[in-house]
Amino acid sequence: MAIVVVGGHTRNIGKTSVVAGLIAAIPEMHWTAFKITQFGHGMCSANGEPCDCETAEHTVAVSEERVGGDATTDSGRYLAAGAVRSFWVRTRAGDLSEAMPRIRKEIERAENVVIESNSILRFLRPDLYLSVLDPETADFKESAKYFLDRADAVLVVEGVLKRPEWNGVSLKLVEGTPVLAMRPPVYVTEEVVRFVRERLRTRAAV
């Protein structure tokens, strides 16, 4: 079984499109996909809406997408792309450990797994970690900064990692790391597919 993690430094830079693209491009992997969302204080993990609840049942929520479900959600897009199963995991910020028993249970049932998250790297070591970067977007999550030097490759529009707008983040963290091109609306190019196949093949052989 292979585990692929796709992360990125902020929202709306193409992470979900990369996950969906990998699922569609490599269907023989029979992917089980996870979207992991961590909400800040005052947001409910059950539905992502503002709330004042502090009850245990609202700390973690895990829902599985069903065929014919909402293809506009990220986890719905995974299923529409061809995932065998797709889950949306919601936790409060800092509480991802509470969801790990359920995540691990579903991973054990899967043939191969793709996860959209940075923070999951605190709890498992994937076979491949891809980091999606946008040099023109200044926001940079702490989780992305912490794990950036673990990336097996970074994905950037047109494959050009020009001088970024990020504050306090050095490109030395990805020095020597392969830079792969995204070409929206095609986020997963043939180059990316070849890279993923080859790395997974190599890891499996080892």
Stockholm file with secondary structure:
# STOCKHOLM 1.0

chainA/1-206         MAIVVVGGHTRNIGKTSVVAGLIAAIPEMHWTAFKITQFGHGMCSANGEPCDCETAEHTVAVSEERVGGDATTDSGRYLAAGAVRSFWVRTRAGDLSEAMPRIRKEIERAENVVIESNSILRFLRPDLYLSVLDPETADFKESAKYFLDRADAVLVVEGVLKRPEWNGVSLKLVEGTPVLAMRPPVYVTEEVVRFVRERLRTRAAV
#=GR chainA/1-206 SS CCEEEEEESSSSSSHHHHHHHHHHHCGGGCEEEEEEEEECTTBCTTTSCBCCCCCGGGTEEEEECCTTSCTTSHHHHHHHHTCSEEEEEEEETTCHHHHHHHHHHHHHHCSEEEEECSGGGGTCCCSEEEEECCTTCCCCCHHHHHHGGGCSEEEEETTCCCSCCCSSCCGGGGTTCCEEEEBTTBCSCHHHHHHHHHHHHHHHHC
#=GC SS_cons         CCEEEEEESSSSSSHHHHHHHHHHHCGGGCEEEEEEEEECTTBCTTTSCBCCCCCGGGTEEEEECCTTSCTTSHHHHHHHHTCSEEEEEEEETTCHHHHHHHHHHHHHHCSEEEEECSGGGGTCCCSEEEEECCTTCCCCCHHHHHHGGGCSEEEEETTCCCSCCCSSCCGGGGTTCCEEEEBTTBCSCHHHHHHHHHHHHHHHHC
//
